[in-house]
Amino acid sequence: MRVAKHWRATGDGEITCELCPHGCVLGEGATGRCKVRTVRGGELFAAGYGLVSSAAMDPIEKKPLYHFHPGSAIFSIGGWGCNFACPFCQNWTISQQLPAERGTHSPDKIVAKARSSDSVGIAYTYNEPLVGFEFVLDCAERAASAGLVNVLVTNGYIRPGPAAELLPFVDALNIDIKSIDESFYREQCRAKLGPVLDFAVQARAAGSHLEVTNLVIPGLNDTPSTVEKLAAWVSGNLGKGTPLHLSAYRPQYKMKTPPTTTRMLEEALKACRQHLSYVYLGNVAGSMGRDTRCASCGATLVERRGYATRVVGLDGGSCAACGEAVPGVFQPAR
């Protein structure tokens, strides 16, 4: 364990964690909602530091990132814990449980593995990476120095101060905005919507490439008006060219609601395209919402068949047919 960043002693023997908006107040031996930040001897420790639950080489499209080095492979790691309590969590075996192994990995080892794997960089993913802030920051600093890109796949639940410390090392993010409805966050995630939206705006202002994912769950956030409201917010606050991924829900963890239908996603896609230039469908079969097309002339820019990706119509970062600039990062990695 490492002493954590972003906390303060309250003077009455308790510790207040200042990493995420929950602001957990913890006594000796207590652990925060995230399950990986704990008080020992009057200090807050990052109990999950260096604990890796999963590691794999993934297509970057799996994050999902469609406008950031398409066709690249990226070394992806996950830790343990999450500061949300979503009953539909797709990675609940690592996000909603305590660490199951004690062998630790150093940031230098992680970076060395990424370099030896011919990876474009490192993706911090699978569980909620921000609860492992210290380890992610240490890895990201070393990865940037080694010429690798850093990708964060996150729920975006972090305070502005810690975010400002990490974002200079983050090249790209996919932020999961689960709904544009505050009650959804309160009832389903045991969290608040506002800090997530604030972090998305902060990440955009910091210059990181940003894409957004929304898991469409029948009966909770699936109406066309709901997803259109989200798309309108993304367009107005992050830019019309921000890619939005609408992903199909499947029953997981505690939620047994029937899965999202293809028709639901297609209706949501049509509603979102009224506000955004690039809307994609995920976790569903079919060709709709799969390829990247020019927002100006409609030419196909990137073809996708599952995770097989082929760049066919780009000239640098522009449409080869009409010259329209395409938001994203398409040149070779540094």
C-alpha positions in Angstrom: 0.0 0.0 0.0 1.0 3.6 -0.6 0.0 6.7 1.3 -2.9 8.1 -0.7 -3.1 11.6 -2.2 -6.0 14.0 -1.7 -7.2 13.6 1.9 -7.1 15.5 5.1 -7.3 14.7 8.8 -10.4 16.2 10.5 -8.9 16.6 13.9 -11.3 14.2 15.6 -9.4 11.1 14.6 -11.1 10.8 11.2 -9.9 11.1 7.7 -11.8 12.9 4.9 -11.0 11.5 1.4 -11.0 14.3 -1.2 -10.4 12.3 -4.4 -14.0 11.9 -5.5 -17.3 13.8 -4.8 -18.4 11.2 -2.2 -15.9 12.8 0.3 -16.0 9.7 2.5 -15.3 10.4 6.2 -13.4 7.4 7.6 -12.3 6.3 11.0 -9.4 4.0 11.8 -9.5 0.8 9.8 -12.4 2.0 7.7 -12.5 1.8 3.9 -14.2 4.1 1.5 -17.1 3.3 -0.9 -14.5 2.5 -3.6 -13.2 -0.4 -1.5 -9.6 0.4 -2.1 -8.8 3.5 0.0 -8.5 2.7 3.7 -7.3 4.4 7.0 -4.3 2.9 8.8 -2.5 4.6 11.6 -4.2 7.9 11.1 -3.3 8.1 7.3 -5.3 7.3 4.2 -3.7 4.5 2.1 -4.2 3.5 -1.5 -4.8 -0.1 -0.7 -5.1 -1.1 -4.3 -1.8 0.3 -5.4 -0.2 -2.0 -8.0 -2.9 -4.6 -7.8 -3.9 -5.6 -11.3 -7.0 -7.6 -11.8 -6.8 -7.9 -15.6 -4.3 -7.2 -18.4 -4.6 -7.7 -22.1 -3.8 -6.3 -25.5 -7.1 -4.9 -26.9 -8.1 -3.2 -30.1 -8.5 0.5 -29.2 -12.0 0.3 -30.6 -12.9 -1.9 -27.7 -12.5 1.0 -25.2 -14.5 2.3 -27.2 -12.4 4.9 -29.1 -13.2 5.3 -32.8 -11.5 8.6 -33.5 -8.2 7.9 -31.8 -5.5 5.9 -33.6 -8.1 3.6 -35.3 -6.9 0.1 -35.9 -4.3 0.3 -33.1 -3.8 -2.2 -30.3 -3.4 -0.9 -26.7 -2.1 -2.6 -23.6 -5.1 -2.5 -21.2 -5.0 -2.9 -17.4 -7.6 -3.0 -14.7 -7.5 -2.8 -10.9 -10.1 -3.3 -8.3 -13.0 -1.3 -6.9 -15.4 1.5 -8.0 -17.0 4.5 -6.5 -20.4 3.7 -8.0 -22.8 0.9 -7.0 -24.6 0.2 -10.3 -26.8 -2.9 -10.2 -26.2 -3.5 -13.9 -22.3 -3.4 -13.7 -20.8 -5.4 -16.5 -17.5 -5.8 -14.6 -18.9 -6.4 -11.1 -16.5 -9.2 -10.3 -13.6 -6.7 -10.1 -15.5 -3.4 -9.4 -17.8 -4.5 -6.6 -15.4 -6.8 -4.7 -12.3 -6.5 -2.7 -8.9 -7.2 -4.3 -8.5 -11.0 -4.6 -4.7 -11.1 -5.1 -1.8 -9.5 -3.3 1.0 -9.6 -5.8 1.8 -6.0 -6.9 3.0 -4.6 -10.2 5.3 -1.5 -10.4 4.5 1.3 -12.8 7.9 0.6 -14.5 6.8 -3.0 -15.1 3.5 -1.9 -16.6 5.3 0.5 -19.0 7.9 -2.1 -20.0 5.1 -4.6 -20.8 3.3 -2.0 -23.0 6.5 -1.2 -24.8 7.4 -4.8 -25.4 3.9 -5.6 -26.7 4.1 -3.2 -29.6 1.3 -1.2 -28.0 0.3 2.4 -28.9 0.1 3.0 -25.1 -1.7 2.0 -21.9 -5.5 2.0 -21.3 -6.7 2.2 -17.7 -10.0 0.3 -17.9 -12.1 -2.7 -16.9 -12.9 -1.5 -13.3 -13.1 2.3 -12.4 -9.4 3.4 -12.8 -9.8 6.7 -11.0 -10.2 5.0 -7.6 -6.6 3.8 -8.2 -5.6 7.4 -8.8 -2.0 7.1 -7.4 -1.1 4.0 -9.5 -2.7 5.4 -12.7 -0.9 8.7 -12.2 2.5 7.0 -11.7 2.0 4.8 -14.7 0.8 7.6 -16.9 3.8 9.9 -16.0 6.2 7.1 -16.9 4.3 6.1 -20.0 4.3 9.7 -21.3 8.0 9.9 -20.8 8.4 6.6 -22.8 6.5 8.0 -25.7 3.3 6.0 -25.1 -0.2 7.4 -25.1 -2.5 7.1 -22.0 -6.2 6.3 -22.4 -8.7 6.5 -19.5 -12.0 4.7 -19.6 -13.9 6.1 -16.7 -17.2 7.0 -15.0 -15.7 10.5 -14.5 -16.4 10.7 -10.8 -13.5 12.8 -9.6 -13.0 16.2 -8.0 -11.5 19.0 -10.1 -8.2 19.2 -8.2 -7.1 15.6 -8.6 -8.4 15.7 -12.2 -6.2 18.6 -13.0 -3.2 16.6 -11.7 -3.9 13.6 -13.9 -5.3 15.1 -17.1 -2.0 16.6 -18.5 -0.8 12.9 -18.9 -4.1 11.7 -20.5 -4.2 11.7 -24.3 -7.7 10.3 -24.7 -10.7 9.4 -22.6 -14.0 7.6 -22.9 -16.3 8.9 -20.3 -19.4 6.8 -19.4 -22.3 9.2 -19.0 -24.9 6.8 -17.8 -27.9 9.2 -18.1 -28.6 12.9 -18.3 -31.1 12.4 -15.5 -30.0 13.2 -12.0 -32.5 10.7 -10.5 -30.9 7.9 -12.5 -27.5 8.6 -10.9 -29.0 8.9 -7.4 -31.1 5.7 -7.6 -28.9 3.5 -9.8 -25.3 4.6 -9.1 -25.6 6.1 -5.6 -23.9 9.1 -7.0 -24.5 12.5 -8.6 -24.6 13.5 -12.2 -23.1 17.0 -11.9 -19.5 16.0 -11.1 -19.5 13.7 -14.1 -20.6 16.4 -16.5 -18.1 18.9 -14.9 -15.2 16.4 -15.4 -16.2 15.9 -19.1 -16.0 19.7 -19.6 -12.7 19.8 -17.7 -11.2 17.0 -19.8 -12.2 18.7 -23.0 -10.7 22.0 -21.8 -7.5 20.2 -20.9 -7.1 19.2 -24.6 -7.6 15.5 -24.2 -9.4 13.6 -27.0 -12.8 12.7 -25.7 -15.5 10.2 -26.6 -18.7 9.4 -24.6 -20.5 6.1 -24.0 -24.1 5.7 -22.9 -25.4 2.2 -21.9 -29.0 2.1 -23.0 -31.1 0.2 -20.4 -34.8 -0.6 -21.2 -37.1 1.2 -18.9 -34.5 3.4 -17.3 -32.8 5.6 -19.8 -33.9 4.3 -23.2 -36.5 6.7 -24.5 -35.5 8.7 -27.6 -36.2 12.0 -25.7 -33.8 10.9 -22.9 -30.9 10.0 -25.2 -31.6 13.1 -27.4 -31.3 15.3 -24.3 -27.9 13.7 -23.6 -26.8 14.2 -27.2 -27.9 17.9 -27.0 -25.8 18.3 -23.8 -22.8 16.7 -25.4 -23.1 18.9 -28.5 -23.5 22.1 -26.5 -20.8 21.5 -24.0 -18.3 19.2 -25.6 -18.8 19.9 -29.3 -20.9 18.6 -32.1 -18.0 16.5 -33.3 -17.7 14.5 -30.1 -18.2 10.8 -30.8 -21.1 9.2 -28.8 -21.3 5.4 -28.4 -24.8 4.0 -27.6 -24.2 0.6 -26.1 -26.7 -2.3 -25.7 -27.3 -3.5 -22.1 -27.3 -7.2 -21.3 -28.5 -8.5 -17.9 -25.6 -8.5 -15.4 -24.9 -8.5 -11.7 -28.2 -7.6 -9.9 -30.2 -6.4 -12.8 -32.4 -8.9 -14.7 -34.2 -6.4 -17.1 -34.4 -7.9 -20.6 -31.6 -6.7 -23.0 -31.7 -3.7 -25.2 -33.2 -4.4 -28.6 -31.6 -3.3 -31.8 -34.7 -1.3 -32.6 -34.3 0.7 -29.4 -30.7 1.5 -30.3 -31.5 2.5 -33.8 -34.2 4.9 -32.6 -31.8 6.4 -30.1 -29.2 6.8 -32.8 -31.6 8.7 -35.1 -32.5 11.0 -32.2 -28.9 11.7 -31.3 -27.9 12.4 -34.9 -30.0 15.5 -34.7 -27.3 17.0 -32.5 -24.1 15.1 -33.1 -22.1 14.3 -36.2 -20.7 10.9 -35.0 -23.0 8.5 -33.3 -22.1 4.8 -33.0 -23.8 1.6 -31.8 -22.0 -0.9 -29.6 -22.6 -4.5 -28.3 -25.1 -5.1 -31.1 -25.0 -6.8 -34.5 -25.7 -5.0 -37.8 -24.1 -2.3 -39.9 -26.0 0.7 -38.6 -23.8 3.0 -36.5 -20.7 1.0 -37.3 -18.6 2.9 -39.8 -17.2 6.4 -39.6 -18.7 8.6 -42.3 -17.8 12.2 -43.3 -20.2 14.6 -41.6 -20.1 16.8 -44.7 -20.3 14.6 -47.8 -21.1 11.2 -46.3 -18.1 9.3 -47.7 -16.9 6.3 -45.7 -13.8 7.2 -43.7 -13.3 4.1 -41.5 -14.8 0.7 -42.1 -15.4 -1.7 -39.2 -16.3 -5.4 -39.0 -16.4 -6.2 -35.4 -13.0 -5.0 -34.1 -11.4 -5.3 -37.6 -10.8 -1.7 -38.6 -9.7 -0.3 -42.0 -9.1 3.4 -42.7 -10.3 3.9 -46.2 -11.2 7.6 -46.7 -8.9 9.7 -44.6 -6.1 12.0 -45.7 -4.4 12.7 -42.5 -7.2 14.1 -40.3 -9.5 15.1 -43.1 -12.0 13.5 -45.5 -10.1 12.5 -48.7 -13.2 13.1 -50.8 -14.2 16.7 -49.7 -11.4 17.9 -47.3 -13.7 18.2 -44.3 -11.7 18.0 -41.0 -12.6 15.0 -38.9 -12.3 15.5 -35.1 -9.9 13.0 -33.5 -6.3 11.8 -33.6 -5.4 9.9 -36.8 -1.7 10.4 -37.3 0.8 7.8 -36.0 1.3 7.8 -32.2 4.3 9.7 -30.8 
